[in-house]
């Protein structure tokens, strides 16, 4: 089982070309990728997404790409003379209208937008394979960290599951005594109230039977045991965080029913401790993919 929280980094560096990919992940209900990359790499966003999805099923992912190309390349400048003339004529018109000297120089015109275009910029399409491999390496490193974190979470949750099972066993031991104690209390109250007058034993047994059925929690305890077994099985599978999250809701449902049915201080105490442990596990499950 993998944690949803992690960090990965990979770098490619050769012949003056440097490409760095970093990504970090945090909890999220779905796959949510946010790519921050140089403008020239925008055409690779779909490739990046498909590559990351091979390693991450769900999480909030922030991916950062830094790229530099320091190879020696011939300078190729394209001069747009029409655009330069246009800027000069505009300057002349403004100077004439405002009765001011036209201080436009060649240097200032060269700085104007679209006058000079640098055609020697790197064509990044040649780095498509390199980018894909570097993103994959960063994801592999990310998953190594996520695996270590996931194993720690699983160990903690399994230990808490043993606590939950122990509390369930305590309730199983205590539950049969509740009806018997209720029968004795009811019998004692009747005898004290009637002060030796003969009463119908059958009515007493009927009342006890009704009470026993009302507070019976055998089904809830059986389902709780089944949930514990399912949890221990599912937790060893990758990508089942959502299933575990749903299962913890079932844990809560059974425990809430036990609390509502219980008319015994000891059982209620165990059930409240159950709810506390279940909530701790549920919070940890939120961190799993």
Secondary structure, DSSP 8 states (H G I E B T S, - for coil): --BS-EEEEEEEEETTEEEEEEEEEE--SSEEEEEE--GGGGGGHHHHHHHHHTT-SSEEEEEEEEEEE-------EEE-HHHHHHHHHHHHHHHHHHT------HHHHHTSTTTEEETTS--GGGGHHHHHHHHHHHHHHHHHHHHHHHHHHHHHHHHHHHHHHHHHHHHHHHHHHHHHHHHHHHHHHHHHHHTT----HHHHHHHHHHHHHHH--HHHHHHHHHHHHHHHHHTTSTT-HHHHHHHHHHHHHHHHHHHHH---HHHHHHHHHHHHHHHHHHHHHTTB-
